[in-house]
Amino acid sequence: MIDIDFANGTYVCPYCGHDQAFDRSHDEMNIGFHSGWNNSDIKKYGMEADYIIHWFKCSNKKCGKECVTSFNRLTGKQFDILPEATYKHYPDYIPIQIRQDYEEACIIIDKSPKAAATLYRRCLQGMIRDYWGIKKSRLVDEIDELQSKVTSAQWKAIDGLRKLGNIGAHMEKDVNIIIDIDKNEAQKLRKLVDLFMDKWYIARHDEELLLNEISDISDEKQKERKDN
Ligand SMILES: [Zn+2]
């Protein structure tokens, strides 16, 4: 779902992930429906169906994309219209196969948690293989080997998920087998994948950038000293 904070007039652009203020890049429209009521009925009972539609345009010049969402005013439920699915867009330095599995899973998670969970498991396996170089035939064995390599907090998250009924049981099966899982469990798998994208790939990349910056600064300082 597109993340909107009406109290502060902000939302998170579902394409580029940047926080946005509403201002002129936002518009809204109300639509209501009723079946054959006269005006006094509508006044008395309100609409049978009542929706508010919001339109936003991202002010980040590199993005500039628009998104549309609607709320059922009677139930408060949100339905995203554009884009249909909201997910994190991970950077190019994460292998494309892993990003594709992740994105496809996020697109279908509402409609088919089973298929999404299968893709998230494949994604997790891809990350363990690529990032840690661990290759075994079963995901459960790969996860076992991971214990000595990750922090205890990360291990606790994996182990917690392993103990969860269906996901835990199916970690032992081939990752390509479609498993029976509900939406809630599929979302937990998604969160685990998100956690490791951040803790492994993004943290490593940011650390490399910072270290390079520091070493560039120290090289410059040394050069200055020599020149003086
Ligand atoms: Zn954007």
Residues whose N, C-alpha, C, O or C-beta is under 5 A from the ligand:
A	BS01	ZN	C13 Y15 C16 C58 N60 C63 G64
